[in-house]
Amino acid sequence: GQQVQQSPASLVLQEGENAELQCNFSTSLNSMQWFYQRPGGSLVSLFYNPSGTKHSGRLTSTTVIKERRSSLHISSSQTTDSGTYLCALEANYGNEKITFGAGTKLTIKP
Amino acid sequence: GPKVLQIPSHQIIDMGQMVTLNCDPVSNHLYFYWYKQILGQQMEFLVNFYNGKVMEKSKLFKDQFSVERPDGSYFTLKIQPTALEDSAVYFCASSSGTNYEQYFGPGTRLTVL
């Protein structure tokens, strides 16, 4: 079955609003990474966050292992935040494959 | 931060030909990966490689696919022969082995005609 589920599939907000993206997983977790995928396809690594909360500017990632979820919060969104956000789970023993979610397509309107 | 390079950025070939995609991983990384993303679809794992060997491969990693990293040079993905369904962006990644963070290259867009 699907190991990594992202929600929502798409999200449309007005500039200045906060965005909350979710990633739920059905297996045990070794690591969780969040990426921003540019329209051209290249990946920008946002967070490597196996547990707890991390901050980077307007972005916050929280991973709660017991609840098998990870979230990405974008505060005071800007039009340049528009794009696709991917979470990726690495399970089991480490340095193995990572399984990507299907992504959340975020659109920020001016 | 650490960078993974991929060469070429784009490749167009005729069906049935051979293609080699090259990845220059982060220096001193030990684990290497290939992922495939068909346009508009989900990123999917192909194969990972450690100590000169394939550790795990997915069902997408067909018999026509092979990987190697001769003498610490490029980590390569070879497809021979190519098929139309191989058209996709192929991403290379590497990790250190001391933690599980994977660093991704910019991708090679492969078009098979």
Boltz contact constraints between the chains, C-beta under 6 A:
constraints:
  - contact:
      token1: [A, 30]
      token2: [B, 100]
      max_distance: 6.0
  - contact:
      token1: [A, 31]
      token2: [B, 100]
      max_distance: 6.0
  - contact:
      token1: [A, 41]
      token2: [B, 89]
      max_distance: 6.0
  - contact:
      token1: [A, 41]
      token2: [B, 107]
      max_distance: 6.0
  - contact:
      token1: [A, 42]
      token2: [B, 106]
      max_distance: 6.0
  - contact:
      token1: [A, 42]
      token2: [B, 107]
      max_distance: 6.0
  - contact:
      token1: [A, 43]
      token2: [B, 104]
      max_distance: 6.0
  - contact:
      token1: [A, 48]
      token2: [B, 101]
      max_distance: 6.0
  - contact:
      token1: [A, 90]
      token2: [B, 100]
      max_distance: 6.0
  - contact:
      token1: [A, 94]
      token2: [B, 100]
      max_distance: 6.0
  - contact:
      token1: [A, 95]
      token2: [B, 31]
      max_distance: 6.0
  - contact:
      token1: [A, 95]
      token2: [B, 95]
      max_distance: 6.0
  - contact:
      token1: [A, 95]
      token2: [B, 97]
      max_distance: 6.0
  - contact:
      token1: [A, 95]
      token2: [B, 100]
      max_distance: 6.0
  - contact:
      token1: [A, 97]
      token2: [B, 45]
      max_distance: 6.0
  - contact:
      token1: [A, 97]
      token2: [B, 48]
      max_distance: 6.0
  - contact:
      token1: [A, 98]
      token2: [B, 102]
      max_distance: 6.0
  - contact:
      token1: [A, 100]
      token2: [B, 43]
      max_distance: 6.0
  - contact:
      token1: [A, 102]
      token2: [B, 42]
      max_distance: 6.0
